[in-house]
Amino acid sequence: MPRPLPLLICGRHRLSLDRPRVMGIVNITPDSFADGGRFASVASALAHIRTLLADGADIIDIGGESTRPGAEPVSEQQELDRVLPLVEQLRAECNERAVPISVDTRKPGVMRAAIAAGADMVNDVGALQAHGALQVVADSKTPVAVCLMHMRGEPATMQQAAAYGDVVVDVADFLRTRIAACLAAGLVRERIVVDPGFGFGKTVEHNLELLRRLPEIVALGYPVLVGLSRKSTIGALTGRDVGGRLAGSIAAALAAVARGAAIVRVHDVRETIDALKIWRAI
Ligand code: HH2
């Protein structure tokens, strides 16, 4: 079984994966399910990013389009207007702890512009399947990392498409195919991260099965990123609305790391890092 790689090549950065890493979420959107509308201006988003950095985030993930179930797509120009000023500003400041900047997008045009502005990673819930997306990453002079995520269907309709033979086998097969496409396009292994895509065309039971059997995704031999923070599965299991899902989200992050996740994508960076410190010490 190939062992997951201990190092991620992430644009200008080399991120050691000798310990679990925490990716802090920043959505500059009016409609994201957990933080929509909170960071509508560049200034408020930057202030939030500074907090996440001070809290110890290892990667900052900036998104300009909500992909929550039922979300409506936004135009490329809208997404560029939201994301680019932030990437440019962060890069200009060389963000004080100099952590990698990831851009959460499915659009090749946004990927290209974000990389030119200094992004270090492309986090694509569409796994670089959009026409031209893989080429943008392969042609990039900066060796940006890519996160290939599994999604069934499209955000607008994906919860209607939640049917699988064996969800873990289906997700692993899909990720294997996308990894092969990246390698064929010339990406080195050390630039690739995979993500089973919790909540993207999956029921609560699918998400739990994926989490229980996460080692089967880890066995693909690539760092696994897990995003369960504040998601509806946490809400379904705890009976809490979005604002009350911190404890459930931390439990899920620890369960993921215990099963081999290399990176957890979270809203609550400080609390997650505290929990991971205890888990690691034990
Ligand atoms: N989840 C969301 C967005 N991007 N990327 C990866 N790699 N993995 C995920 O699980 C993932 C993701 C959805 O969460 P969020 O960004 O908080 O909300 P929204 O899509 O509504 O902006």
Boltz pocket constraint, residues with backbone or C-beta under 6 A from the ligand:
constraints:
  - pocket:
      binder: B
      contacts: [[A, 25], [A, 27], [A, 29], [A, 31], [A, 32], [A, 33], [A, 34], [A, 35], [A, 63], [A, 65], [A, 66], [A, 67], [A, 68], [A, 104], [A, 123], [A, 124], [A, 125], [A, 147], [A, 149], [A, 195], [A, 197], [A, 198], [A, 225], [A, 226], [A, 227], [A, 228], [A, 229], [A, 265]]
      max_distance: 6.0
